[in-house]
Amino acid sequence: MTVTNNGIQYAVQIITKHFGKPVAKVCETLLKSGPLNLAALIRSTALTPQQVKNSLLILVQHNCVQPFTQESKAGLKVQYIAVYDNILHRLRFAKFLAVVAQQLDDDCKQLLAGLLEHGRLTQQQLMDRANQKSKSNSSQVQNAAQDNFVRLVTARFVERCPAPEPLLEEAPEQERPKKPRTKPAKMVQVSETIEQRVLAAARPMEAIRFLIMTDAETDDPSQKSENNSSSMSVGEKRKFDDLDIGEEHGSNDKEVILWRANFEQFIRCLRHKAYVENVRARHDDETAVKSTAMLKATRTAETKVKTDYSGAYEDEGEGEDGDVPYSVDSKEIIELLQNDEVELIVLKRYGKEAHRIFRLLTNQSNAGQFFETDMISKEAFVDKNEAPNILYKLWKDDYVHMEKLSLTTAKQSQVMVWKVHKPIVWEHVLDEMYHAAYNLVKRYDHEREENKEVTNTPKEKRVGELEKKANRFLGVRKIMALSLMKLDDALMLFHDF
């Protein structure tokens, strides 16, 4: 789905909250304009060259911007592109940590927390951070940290960072139809966006993406001492001295291996969780357990997997022992979850009768069938006089599509027919979610600013009216955090899954 203005506004708000306004200005410019080189960014943002460079360093370090090299008339030119999904992932770090704690343990969770905080680190910096957190430099702590790092990489929760400036080849030309068509053409495969092409070019080959070098990260002794000297102190952000943004950008030391969280794997785990919860709700715990096992066994092929009760994989039909095979159709499950989410929105916003009408039209959307108003009234059990008003409200808010058909009879008349265009409605719903998330975070920031006096006062000194304000703010903050988490679950359902 395309990124809307509300989606960009939400992403910029996240960056502003985490890194400040100058960094957010650079990010916003890239999100709205697409790829730009350094000179164009400086002109577009009206910031100083140093401000733009520092902002890019931060955004690259935290995986929110990807540099790449592209050929132009002036030769090879380094450009920068915002990675929209990675920006949204910044509000999901708590979910990612929960996944690691559940699948591995709290020690791995703590190691990952450092990587999420700093964006990109070397293996040595991760080990040093673990030592500082434990306030010990013993070999036992070092070995435990090394083991936990290996476990994170093996589980694909951590991966090598992408290439600093991959060369982007020209996109293949799209084949155009030879003759104009009078009938609507069938949907063609959507071509890759430039962001997708850049990320694909930057991604390390699978053979080395999760490869751990157990010895030193470089054979150059001088580089070893440099790496060790750059180890962080407690609470210190990773420095950017090894990055040089200008006409050439990237690490001067090509041997240093940087690691980052693998957001792709975390989204896969959260998607699997959504599958299993849906299966449990619609069937039972036993089926949910089997679905979990199937999804774990088929990491790279999630579209459709079948198994029988015994856990052996089967084709369609009964197995030799008469067991009936089960299947996990990820596409169908996601569609069911999306239908449920949108129907719930319609129910809460427009009422039960509108919900029945919308469900009727949604169920027929794949067949491309239009319904007349009277037919909708009859099929959805809605009063004949109320149905047109409800349909008009849904149409006005872009939840249904309406067309007027002229009927040639003894008396010329028009009839209105209705349907749901799911891709259009789903994109509209996603845009509304972005807007709601933006407003929720903005409201939270407002509440925090209004209660500065409370938060800056030590707990033991909060008495009387100050204590009441503190309790109210803590309650509001909890409600808003839970609301944002649920809203983000819905966002992932329509954007990431």
KETITI-43590 format. One record per residue (C-alpha): z, x, y; residue in three letters; residue number from 0. Coordinates in pm, whole numbers, plus 32768, in hexadecimal, padded with zeros to 4 digits. Example, Ala and Ser with C-alpha at 12.3 -4.5 7.8 and 13.67 -1.06 7.14 Angstrom:
((830C, 84CE, 7E3E), 'ALA', 0) ((82CA, 8557, 7F96), 'SER', 1) 
// end
This chain:
((8000, 8000, 8000), 'MET', 0) ((7FB7, 8072, 8161), 'THR', 1) ((80D3, 80DF, 8244), 'VAL', 2) ((810A, 7FDF, 8356), 'THR', 3) ((8194, 800E, 84B5), 'ASN', 4) ((82E3, 7F87, 843F), 'ASN', 5) ((82DE, 8082, 8322), 'GLY', 6) ((829B, 81A0, 8413), 'ILE', 7) ((83AD, 8124, 84FD), 'GLN', 8) ((84A3, 8122, 83DB), 'TYR', 9) ((8441, 8281, 836C), 'ALA', 10) ((8462, 8309, 84CE), 'VAL', 11) ((85BB, 826C, 84E8), 'GLN', 12) ((8625, 8323, 83A9), 'ILE', 13) ((85AD, 8471, 8433), 'ILE', 14) ((8654, 8430, 8583), 'THR', 15) ((879C, 83E4, 84D5), 'LYS', 16) ((878E, 8520, 8401), 'HIS', 17) ((86EA, 8623, 84E4), 'PHE', 18) ((86DE, 85A5, 864A), 'GLY', 19) ((85D9, 8528, 8740), 'LYS', 20) ((84F2, 865A, 8767), 'PRO', 21) ((84C3, 8673, 85ED), 'VAL', 22) ((848D, 84FA, 85DC), 'ALA', 23) ((8386, 8511, 86F0), 'LYS', 24) ((82BD, 860E, 8629), 'VAL', 25) ((82E1, 853C, 84ED), 'CYS', 26) ((8279, 83FC, 85A0), 'GLU', 27) ((8144, 84A5, 862E), 'THR', 28) ((80D8, 8518, 84D3), 'LEU', 29) ((811B, 83C2, 8438), 'LEU', 30) ((804A, 8311, 8540), 'LYS', 31) ((7F35, 8411, 8573), 'SER', 32) ((7F0F, 84A4, 8418), 'GLY', 33) ((7EE3, 861B, 83DD), 'PRO', 34) ((7EF3, 86F6, 8515), 'LEU', 35) ((7EF8, 886B, 8558), 'ASN', 36) ((8008, 8913, 8625), 'LEU', 37) ((7F48, 890D, 876F), 'ALA', 38) ((7EF5, 879D, 874D), 'ALA', 39) ((805F, 874C, 86F9), 'LEU', 40) ((80DA, 8800, 8830), 'ILE', 41) ((7FE4, 873E, 8908), 'ARG', 42) ((8033, 85EE, 8867), 'SER', 43) ((81AE, 8609, 886E), 'THR', 44) ((81D2, 86A2, 89CB), 'ALA', 45) ((82E2, 8782, 8938), 'LEU', 46) ((82F7, 88F8, 896B), 'THR', 47) ((824A, 89D4, 8867), 'PRO', 48) ((839C, 8A51, 87EE), 'GLN', 49) ((8421, 88F0, 87C5), 'GLN', 50) ((82F2, 888F, 86F5), 'VAL', 51) ((830D, 89C9, 861F), 'LYS', 52) ((847F, 8994, 85E0), 'ASN', 53) ((8443, 8825, 858D), 'SER', 54) ((8332, 887F, 8495), 'LEU', 55) ((8415, 8981, 83F2), 'LEU', 56) ((851F, 8878, 83BB), 'ILE', 57) ((8428, 8772, 833D), 'LEU', 58) ((8381, 8865, 824B), 'VAL', 59) ((84D0, 88E7, 81D3), 'GLN', 60) ((853F, 8785, 8181), 'HIS', 61) ((83F5, 8724, 80DA), 'ASN', 62) ((8393, 8628, 81E7), 'CYS', 63) ((825B, 86E7, 8256), 'VAL', 64) ((815D, 87A9, 8188), 'GLN', 65) ((8086, 88B9, 822C), 'PRO', 66) ((7F27, 88EE, 81A4), 'PHE', 67) ((7DF2, 89B6, 81F8), 'THR', 68) ((7CA9, 890E, 8246), 'GLN', 69) ((7B59, 89A1, 82A1), 'GLU', 70) ((7AD5, 8951, 83FD), 'SER', 71) ((79C3, 89D2, 84E2), 'LYS', 72) ((7ABA, 8AD4, 8564), 'ALA', 73) ((7B0B, 8B43, 8402), 'GLY', 74) ((7C3E, 8AFF, 8330), 'LEU', 75) ((7D44, 8A3B, 83EE), 'LYS', 76) ((7EAA, 89E6, 838B), 'VAL', 77) ((7EFE, 8876, 83B6), 'GLN', 78) ((8035, 87A5, 8378), 'TYR', 79) ((8056, 8651, 82D6), 'ILE', 80) ((818B, 8574, 82BE), 'ALA', 81) ((81F9, 8516, 815D), 'VAL', 82) ((8262, 83AE, 8194), 'TYR', 83) ((8304, 836C, 8042), 'ASP', 84) ((83E2, 84A0, 8059), 'ASN', 85) ((8466, 8427, 81A8), 'ILE', 86) ((84D4, 82DC, 810F), 'LEU', 87) ((8570, 8394, 7FE9), 'HIS', 88) ((866F, 842D, 80D6), 'ARG', 89) ((8731, 82E6, 80D2), 'LEU', 90) ((872C, 82E6, 7F54), 'ARG', 91) ((87E9, 842A, 7F1B), 'PHE', 92) ((8921, 836E, 7EA9), 'ALA', 93) ((884E, 82B8, 7DA4), 'LYS', 94) ((87B6, 8400, 7D2D), 'PHE', 95) ((890D, 84A0, 7D0B), 'LEU', 96) ((8987, 8373, 7C45), 'ALA', 97) ((8861, 839B, 7B54), 'VAL', 98) ((88BB, 8509, 7B14), 'VAL', 99) ((8A2D, 84BB, 7AEB), 'ALA', 100) ((89D6, 83B2, 79E9), 'GLN', 101) ((88CE, 8474, 7926), 'GLN', 102) ((896A, 85CF, 7942), 'LEU', 103) ((8AC4, 85FA, 79E2), 'ASP', 104) ((8B7F, 862C, 7B29), 'ASP', 105) ((8B4C, 87A6, 7B29), 'ASP', 106) ((89D2, 8777, 7B2B), 'CYS', 107) ((8A00, 866C, 7C35), 'LYS', 108) ((8AB7, 8764, 7D17), 'GLN', 109) ((89A6, 8868, 7CE8), 'LEU', 110) ((8899, 8769, 7D3E), 'LEU', 111) ((8960, 86FA, 7E71), 'ALA', 112) ((8930, 8853, 7F09), 'GLY', 113) ((87BA, 8844, 7ECD), 'LEU', 114) ((87A0, 86EB, 7F6C), 'LEU', 115) ((886D, 8761, 8095), 'GLU', 116) ((87A0, 8898, 80DA), 'HIS', 117) ((864A, 8821, 8068), 'GLY', 118) ((85D2, 8962, 7FC6), 'ARG', 119) ((8699, 8A84, 7F35), 'LEU', 120) ((8661, 8BB0, 7E57), 'THR', 121) ((870C, 8BBB, 7D08), 'GLN', 122) ((87F2, 8CCD, 7D8A), 'GLN', 123) ((8856, 8BFE, 7EB7), 'GLN', 124) ((88AF, 8ADE, 7DD1), 'LEU', 125) ((8989, 8BC6, 7CFF), 'MET', 126) ((8A33, 8C52, 7E35), 'ASP', 127) ((8A78, 8AF5, 7EB7), 'ARG', 128) ((8B1A, 8A98, 7D6B), 'ALA', 129) ((8BFA, 8BCD, 7D84), 'ASN', 130) ((8C5F, 8B73, 7EE7), 'GLN', 131) ((8CB0, 8A0D, 7E87), 'LYS', 132) ((8D8E, 8A85, 7D6A), 'SER', 133) ((8E23, 8B97, 7E48), 'LYS', 134) ((8DEC, 8C88, 7D2C), 'SER', 135) ((8CEC, 8D91, 7CDC), 'ASN', 136) ((8D3E, 8DB0, 7B6C), 'SER', 137) ((8C2F, 8DDC, 7A67), 'SER', 138) ((8CA7, 8C9C, 79C2), 'GLN', 139) ((8C5A, 8BCF, 7AFA), 'VAL', 140) ((8B0D, 8C81, 7B23), 'GLN', 141) ((8AA9, 8C3D, 79BA), 'ASN', 142) ((8B11, 8ACF, 79D3), 'ALA', 143) ((8A42, 8AA5, 7B10), 'ALA', 144) ((891A, 8B4E, 7A65), 'GLN', 145) ((8939, 8A64, 7939), 'ASP', 146) ((8949, 8932, 7A1A), 'ASN', 147) ((8817, 89A7, 7AD7), 'PHE', 148) ((8758, 89CD, 7990), 'VAL', 149) ((87C4, 886E, 7929), 'ARG', 150) ((8748, 87DC, 7A72), 'LEU', 151) ((85F7, 8887, 7A51), 'VAL', 152) ((85D6, 882D, 78E0), 'THR', 153) ((8616, 86C0, 7938), 'ALA', 154) ((850F, 86E5, 7A4B), 'ARG', 155) ((8603, 8684, 7B5D), 'PHE', 156) ((85B6, 87D1, 7C09), 'VAL', 157) ((8460, 8873, 7C32), 'GLU', 158) ((83BC, 899A, 7CDC), 'ARG', 159) ((8352, 8958, 7E41), 'CYS', 160) ((81E1, 8918, 7E8A), 'PRO', 161) ((80F6, 8A22, 7F0C), 'ALA', 162) ((813A, 8A6C, 807E), 'PRO', 163) ((7FD4, 8A44, 80F8), 'GLU', 164) ((7EE7, 89C7, 7FE8), 'PRO', 165) ((7D74, 89C3, 8036), 'LEU', 166) ((7CF8, 885E, 8048), 'LEU', 167) ((7B98, 8839, 7FC4), 'GLU', 168) ((7AA8, 873A, 8056), 'GLU', 169) ((7ACB, 85DD, 7FC9), 'ALA', 170) ((79B0, 8570, 7EE3), 'PRO', 171) ((78BA, 8486, 7F8E), 'GLU', 172) ((78DB, 8319, 7F2C), 'GLN', 173) ((77AB, 8282, 7E89), 'GLU', 174) ((7723, 816C, 7F63), 'ARG', 175) ((7679, 8032, 7EDD), 'PRO', 176) ((74FE, 804B, 7EED), 'LYS', 177) ((74CB, 7EE4, 7F5C), 'LYS', 178) ((75A9, 7DF5, 8020), 'PRO', 179) ((764A, 7CED, 7F47), 'ARG', 180) ((765A, 7B82, 7FA3), 'THR', 181) ((777B, 7B35, 7EB8), 'LYS', 182) ((78D2, 7BD8, 7ED9), 'PRO', 183) ((78CD, 7D28, 7E2E), 'ALA', 184) ((79C6, 7D79, 7D20), 'LYS', 185) ((7AEF, 7E4B, 7D8A), 'MET', 186) ((7AA1, 7FBC, 7D6A), 'VAL', 187) ((7B9B, 80CB, 7D21), 'GLN', 188) ((7C53, 812C, 7E5F), 'VAL', 189) ((7C0C, 8294, 7EBF), 'SER', 190) ((7D2A, 8388, 7EE7), 'GLU', 191) ((7DC8, 83A7, 803E), 'THR', 192) ((7DD0, 84F8, 80E8), 'ILE', 193) ((7F4A, 8502, 80AE), 'GLU', 194) ((7F17, 84D6, 7F38), 'GLN', 195) ((7E0C, 85E5, 7F33), 'ARG', 196) ((7EE7, 86D9, 7FF3), 'VAL', 197) ((8014, 869D, 7F12), 'LEU', 198) ((7F3C, 86C4, 7DDA), 'ALA', 199) ((7EAF, 880D, 7E5D), 'ALA', 200) ((800C, 888F, 7EB0), 'ALA', 201) ((80B4, 882B, 7D68), 'ARG', 202) ((80EE, 8951, 7C7B), 'PRO', 203) ((803F, 894C, 7B2D), 'MET', 204) ((810B, 88A0, 7A1E), 'GLU', 205) ((8125, 89EB, 7965), 'ALA', 206) ((81F8, 8A80, 7A7D), 'ILE', 207) ((827E, 894C, 7B32), 'ARG', 208) ((83BC, 894F, 7A60), 'PHE', 209) ((83B6, 8ABC, 79F6), 'LEU', 210) ((84FE, 8B77, 7A2D), 'ILE', 211) ((8502, 8CEE, 7A5E), 'MET', 212) ((864A, 8D56, 79C3), 'THR', 213) ((863B, 8EB6, 7A4D), 'ASP', 214) ((8615, 8F11, 7BBB), 'ALA', 215) ((852C, 8E37, 7C86), 'GLU', 216) ((846B, 8F69, 7CF5), 'THR', 217) ((8438, 90C7, 7C70), 'ASP', 218) ((8445, 915F, 7DCD), 'ASP', 219) ((85A3, 91F7, 7E05), 'PRO', 220) ((8583, 91D2, 7F7D), 'SER', 221) ((8535, 9062, 7F52), 'GLN', 222) ((8661, 903D, 7E6A), 'LYS', 223) ((874D, 90C0, 7F72), 'SER', 224) ((86A8, 8FE2, 8073), 'GLU', 225) ((86DC, 8EB1, 7F99), 'ASN', 226) ((8847, 8F07, 7F55), 'ASN', 227) ((888E, 8F48, 80C3), 'SER', 228) ((8802, 8DF2, 811A), 'SER', 229) ((88FE, 8D42, 803C), 'SER', 230) ((89AE, 8C29, 80F1), 'MET', 231) ((8B12, 8C0A, 815C), 'SER', 232) ((8BC9, 8AC4, 811F), 'VAL', 233) ((8B35, 89A3, 81E5), 'GLY', 234) ((8A17, 8A74, 8272), 'GLU', 235) ((88B9, 89E5, 826F), 'LYS', 236) ((87A9, 8ABF, 81D8), 'ARG', 237) ((8708, 8B97, 82E3), 'LYS', 238) ((8595, 8B92, 832C), 'PHE', 239) ((8563, 8D01, 8382), 'ASP', 240) ((846F, 8D2F, 8261), 'ASP', 241) ((838A, 8C21, 82F2), 'LEU', 242) ((8299, 8C70, 8408), 'ASP', 243) ((81E0, 8B4F, 84A4), 'ILE', 244) ((80B2, 8BA7, 856E), 'GLY', 245) ((7F4B, 8BCF, 850D), 'GLU', 246) ((7FD4, 8C40, 83BE), 'GLU', 247) ((80FB, 8B86, 8327), 'HIS', 248) ((81C7, 8BC6, 81F3), 'GLY', 249) ((82A5, 8CC4, 8150), 'SER', 250) ((825C, 8E31, 8194), 'ASN', 251) ((82FB, 8E7C, 8046), 'ASP', 252) ((8211, 8DE3, 7F47), 'LYS', 253) ((82F9, 8E3E, 7E24), 'GLU', 254) ((8420, 8D66, 7E91), 'VAL', 255) ((8432, 8C29, 7DC0), 'ILE', 256) ((84BD, 8AFA, 7E73), 'LEU', 257) ((853C, 89C8, 7DBC), 'TRP', 258) ((8564, 885D, 7E2A), 'ARG', 259) ((85C4, 870B, 7D9E), 'ALA', 260) ((84AC, 8663, 7CDB), 'ASN', 261) ((84A1, 850D, 7D82), 'PHE', 262) ((8392, 849B, 7C93), 'GLU', 263) ((8482, 84B6, 7B6B), 'GLN', 264) ((8599, 83FF, 7C21), 'PHE', 265) ((84B2, 82DE, 7C79), 'ILE', 266) ((8444, 82D3, 7B0E), 'ARG', 267) ((85AF, 82B6, 7A9D), 'CYS', 268) ((85F7, 81A3, 7B99), 'LEU', 269) ((84BA, 80EF, 7B2C), 'ARG', 270) ((852A, 8102, 79C1), 'HIS', 271) ((867C, 8078, 7A25), 'LYS', 272) ((85D0, 7F4F, 7ACA), 'ALA', 273) ((8502, 7F16, 798D), 'TYR', 274) ((8631, 7F19, 78AC), 'VAL', 275) ((8704, 7E36, 7989), 'GLU', 276) ((85E4, 7D3F, 7992), 'ASN', 277) ((85BF, 7D48, 7816), 'VAL', 278) ((8736, 7D16, 77EC), 'ARG', 279) ((8736, 7BEC, 78D9), 'ALA', 280) ((860C, 7B46, 782E), 'ARG', 281) ((8665, 7B9F, 76C4), 'HIS', 282) ((87A4, 7C47, 764A), 'ASP', 283) ((8862, 7D92, 763C), 'ASP', 284) ((87C0, 7DFF, 74F7), 'GLU', 285) ((8662, 7DDE, 7586), 'THR', 286) ((86D1, 7E98, 76BE), 'ALA', 287) ((8755, 7FBA, 75ED), 'VAL', 288) ((860C, 7FD1, 752F), 'LYS', 289) ((854A, 7FC7, 7676), 'SER', 290) ((861B, 80E9, 76F8), 'THR', 291) ((85CB, 81B4, 75C1), 'ALA', 292) ((8457, 816B, 75E0), 'MET', 293) ((844A, 81CE, 774D), 'LEU', 294) ((84FD, 8316, 7708), 'LYS', 295) ((8409, 8362, 75F0), 'ALA', 296) ((82D6, 831C, 76C5), 'THR', 297) ((8317, 83CE, 780E), 'ARG', 298) ((81A7, 83F6, 7865), 'THR', 299) ((811D, 82B2, 77D6), 'ALA', 300) ((81DD, 8189, 785C), 'GLU', 301) ((80CB, 8083, 786E), 'THR', 302) ((8101, 7FE4, 771A), 'LYS', 303) ((81D3, 8058, 75F5), 'VAL', 304) ((8220, 7F9A, 74B7), 'LYS', 305) ((8331, 7FC6, 73B7), 'THR', 306) ((83D3, 7F00, 72A0), 'ASP', 307) ((8546, 7EBF, 726B), 'TYR', 308) ((856F, 8001, 71A4), 'SER', 309) ((84F1, 80D4, 72C6), 'GLY', 310) ((83A9, 813F, 7224), 'ALA', 311) ((8275, 8112, 72FD), 'TYR', 312) ((8187, 8001, 728A), 'GLU', 313) ((8040, 7F61, 72F6), 'ASP', 314) ((8014, 7DED, 733F), 'GLU', 315) ((8087, 7D0A, 7224), 'GLY', 316) ((819D, 7D23, 7126), 'GLU', 317) ((8207, 7E65, 7082), 'GLY', 318) ((8201, 7E9D, 6F0B), 'GLU', 319) ((836B, 7E2D, 6EEB), 'ASP', 320) ((8326, 7CEE, 6FAB), 'GLY', 321) ((83D5, 7D5B, 70ED), 'ASP', 322) ((833C, 7CD6, 722C), 'VAL', 323) ((82DC, 7DEE, 731E), 'PRO', 324) ((834F, 7DEB, 7486), 'TYR', 325) ((8288, 7E6A, 75AF), 'SER', 326) ((82E3, 7EF3, 7704), 'VAL', 327) ((81CE, 7EA0, 77FA), 'ASP', 328) ((823A, 7F4B, 793C), 'SER', 329) ((812F, 7EAC, 7A14), 'LYS', 330) ((818C, 7D4F, 79A0), 'GLU', 331) ((8300, 7D91, 79D4), 'ILE', 332) ((82C8, 7E0D, 7B38), 'ILE', 333) ((81F3, 7CDA, 7B84), 'GLU', 334) ((8307, 7BF8, 7B00), 'LEU', 335) ((840B, 7CAA, 7BD4), 'LEU', 336) ((832E, 7C95, 7D08), 'GLN', 337) ((82F1, 7B22, 7CCC), 'ASN', 338) ((8466, 7AE6, 7CAB), 'ASP', 339) ((84AF, 7BA3, 7DEC), 'GLU', 340) ((83AE, 7AEB, 7EBF), 'VAL', 341) ((840A, 7999, 7E2C), 'GLU', 342) ((8576, 79DD, 7E83), 'LEU', 343) ((8512, 7A28, 7FEB), 'ILE', 344) ((844E, 78E2, 7FFD), 'VAL', 345) ((8571, 7822, 7F66), 'LEU', 346) ((866F, 78A9, 805E), 'LYS', 347) ((858A, 7886, 818B), 'ARG', 348) ((84D3, 7740, 814C), 'TYR', 349) ((8599, 7680, 8045), 'GLY', 350) ((8570, 75FF, 7EE2), 'LYS', 351) ((8435, 7530, 7F18), 'GLU', 352) ((8380, 7656, 7FBC), 'ALA', 353) ((83F3, 772E, 7E9A), 'HIS', 354) ((8353, 7641, 7D9D), 'ARG', 355) ((820F, 7638, 7E64), 'ILE', 356) ((8201, 77B3, 7E85), 'PHE', 357) ((824B, 77E8, 7D13), 'ARG', 358) ((8132, 76F6, 7CB6), 'LEU', 359) ((8038, 77AF, 7D91), 'LEU', 360) ((80B2, 7907, 7D23), 'THR', 361) ((808C, 78B3, 7BB3), 'ASN', 362) ((7F21, 7856, 7BF4), 'GLN', 363) ((7ED0, 797A, 7CD8), 'SER', 364) ((7E37, 7A55, 7BC7), 'ASN', 365) ((7D42, 793F, 7B71), 'ALA', 366) ((7CD8, 7929, 7CDD), 'GLY', 367) ((7D0E, 77B3, 7CDA), 'GLN', 368) ((7D31, 76E7, 7E1C), 'PHE', 369) ((7E06, 75AC, 7E22), 'PHE', 370) ((7DD7, 747D, 7EFD), 'GLU', 371) ((7F06, 7402, 7FBB), 'THR', 372) ((7F27, 72C4, 7EEE), 'ASP', 373) ((7F0E, 7384, 7DA8), 'MET', 374) ((801F, 7475, 7E1D), 'ILE', 375) ((80FE, 7350, 7E78), 'SER', 376) ((80CE, 72BB, 7D1F), 'LYS', 377) ((80F0, 73FD, 7C52), 'GLU', 378) ((821D, 7482, 7D14), 'ALA', 379) ((82D0, 7330, 7D26), 'PHE', 380) ((82DB, 7335, 7EA2), 'VAL', 381) ((82C2, 7201, 7F7F), 'ASP', 382) ((815B, 71C4, 7FED), 'LYS', 383) ((81BE, 71B8, 815C), 'ASN', 384) ((8293, 72F5, 814A), 'GLU', 385) ((819B, 73D3, 808D), 'ALA', 386) ((80AD, 740C, 81B7), 'PRO', 387) ((81D0, 7472, 829A), 'ASN', 388) ((825A, 7568, 819B), 'ILE', 389) ((8102, 75FC, 8157), 'LEU', 390) ((80C6, 7622, 82CE), 'TYR', 391) ((820D, 76E4, 82F5), 'LYS', 392) ((81B5, 77CA, 81D3), 'LEU', 393) ((8055, 77FB, 825B), 'TRP', 394) ((80D5, 7843, 83BB), 'LYS', 395) ((81B9, 7955, 8332), 'ASP', 396) ((80A0, 79EB, 825B), 'ASP', 397) ((812C, 7984, 8109), 'TYR', 398) ((8004, 78A8, 80A7), 'VAL', 399) ((7E91, 78A8, 80F5), 'HIS', 400) ((7DDE, 776F, 816C), 'MET', 401) ((7C70, 7710, 817E), 'GLU', 402) ((7BC9, 75D7, 8201), 'LYS', 403) ((7AB3, 7542, 8130), 'LEU', 404) ((79BB, 7447, 81B5), 'SER', 405) ((796F, 7324, 80D0), 'LEU', 406) ((7825, 7269, 80F3), 'THR', 407) ((786D, 7105, 8094), 'THR', 408) ((7827, 6FB4, 812E), 'ALA', 409) ((790F, 702B, 8240), 'LYS', 410) ((7916, 719D, 82A2), 'GLN', 411) ((7A72, 722D, 8270), 'SER', 412) ((7B2E, 7372, 8237), 'GLN', 413) ((7C29, 73CC, 8130), 'VAL', 414) ((7D1E, 74EF, 813A), 'MET', 415) ((7D48, 75C7, 8006), 'VAL', 416) ((7E57, 76CC, 7FCA), 'TRP', 417) ((7E9C, 7801, 7EFA), 'LYS', 418) ((7F6D, 793F, 7EF8), 'VAL', 419) ((7EBA, 7A8D, 7F22), 'HIS', 420) ((7FC4, 7B61, 7E7B), 'LYS', 421) ((7F59, 7CBD, 7EFA), 'PRO', 422) ((7F55, 7C3D, 8061), 'ILE', 423) ((809E, 7B82, 8041), 'VAL', 424) ((8146, 7CA6, 7F8F), 'TRP', 425) ((80DF, 7D94, 80A7), 'GLU', 426) ((8161, 7C9C, 81A7), 'HIS', 427) ((82AD, 7C84, 80EE), 'VAL', 428) ((82C9, 7DFF, 80E1), 'LEU', 429) ((828B, 7E13, 8258), 'ASP', 430) ((839F, 7D13, 8293), 'GLU', 431) ((8487, 7DE7, 81BD), 'MET', 432) ((843D, 7F1C, 828E), 'TYR', 433) ((848D, 7E57, 83C7), 'HIS', 434) ((85D1, 7DD1, 8332), 'ALA', 435) ((863C, 7F2E, 82C1), 'ALA', 436) ((85F3, 7FB9, 841B), 'TYR', 437) ((86C6, 7EAA, 84C0), 'ASN', 438) ((87E0, 7EDD, 83C7), 'LEU', 439) ((87F6, 8054, 8405), 'VAL', 440) ((87DB, 801B, 857C), 'LYS', 441) ((88F7, 7F1E, 856D), 'ARG', 442) ((89CC, 8010, 84A4), 'TYR', 443) ((8996, 8121, 85A8), 'ASP', 444) ((89F7, 802A, 86B9), 'HIS', 445) ((8B38, 7FCD, 8603), 'GLU', 446) ((8B8F, 8139, 85D0), 'ARG', 447) ((8B59, 8184, 8741), 'GLU', 448) ((8C2D, 8057, 87A5), 'GLU', 449) ((8D48, 80D0, 86C3), 'ASN', 450) ((8D48, 823D, 8727), 'LYS', 451) ((8EAB, 8220, 87A9), 'GLU', 452) ((8F1B, 819E, 8656), 'VAL', 453) ((8E6C, 82A6, 8584), 'THR', 454) ((8EE3, 83C2, 8664), 'ASN', 455) ((904E, 8352, 864C), 'THR', 456) ((911D, 83DF, 8529), 'PRO', 457) ((9170, 82D8, 8424), 'LYS', 458) ((92E8, 82F3, 845B), 'GLU', 459) ((92BD, 82A4, 85CE), 'LYS', 460) ((91F0, 8167, 8598), 'ARG', 461) ((92ED, 8058, 85E8), 'VAL', 462) ((92DB, 7EFC, 8677), 'GLY', 463) ((9187, 7E9C, 8705), 'GLU', 464) ((90F5, 7FEE, 86A8), 'LEU', 465) ((914D, 7FB3, 853B), 'GLU', 466) ((90A6, 7E5E, 8542), 'LYS', 467) ((8F6A, 7EF6, 85D5), 'LYS', 468) ((8F6F, 8006, 84CC), 'ALA', 469) ((8F8F, 7F0C, 83AE), 'ASN', 470) ((8E7A, 7E35, 843F), 'ARG', 471) ((8D90, 7F5E, 8465), 'PHE', 472) ((8DD4, 7FDA, 8304), 'LEU', 473) ((8D88, 7E7F, 827E), 'GLY', 474) ((8C47, 7E62, 8346), 'VAL', 475) ((8BDA, 7FBE, 82DD), 'ARG', 476) ((8C0F, 7F6C, 816D), 'LYS', 477) ((8B49, 7E28, 8185), 'ILE', 478) ((8A2B, 7ED4, 823E), 'MET', 479) ((8A20, 7FF4, 8144), 'ALA', 480) ((8A0B, 7F02, 801E), 'LEU', 481) ((8903, 7E32, 80D1), 'SER', 482) ((8830, 7F66, 811A), 'LEU', 483) ((884E, 7FD7, 7FAF), 'MET', 484) ((87D6, 7E85, 7F2E), 'LYS', 485) ((86BF, 7E7E, 8030), 'LEU', 486) ((8652, 7FDA, 7FC8), 'ASP', 487) ((8648, 7F68, 7E5C), 'ASP', 488) ((8550, 7E5E, 7EC8), 'ALA', 489) ((848A, 7F5C, 7F94), 'LEU', 490) ((8465, 803D, 7E64), 'MET', 491) ((83F1, 7F14, 7D97), 'LEU', 492) ((82C8, 7ED7, 7E7F), 'PHE', 493) ((8280, 8037, 7EFB), 'HIS', 494) ((82F0, 8135, 7DF5), 'ASP', 495) ((82E3, 8084, 7CA5), 'PHE', 496) 
// end
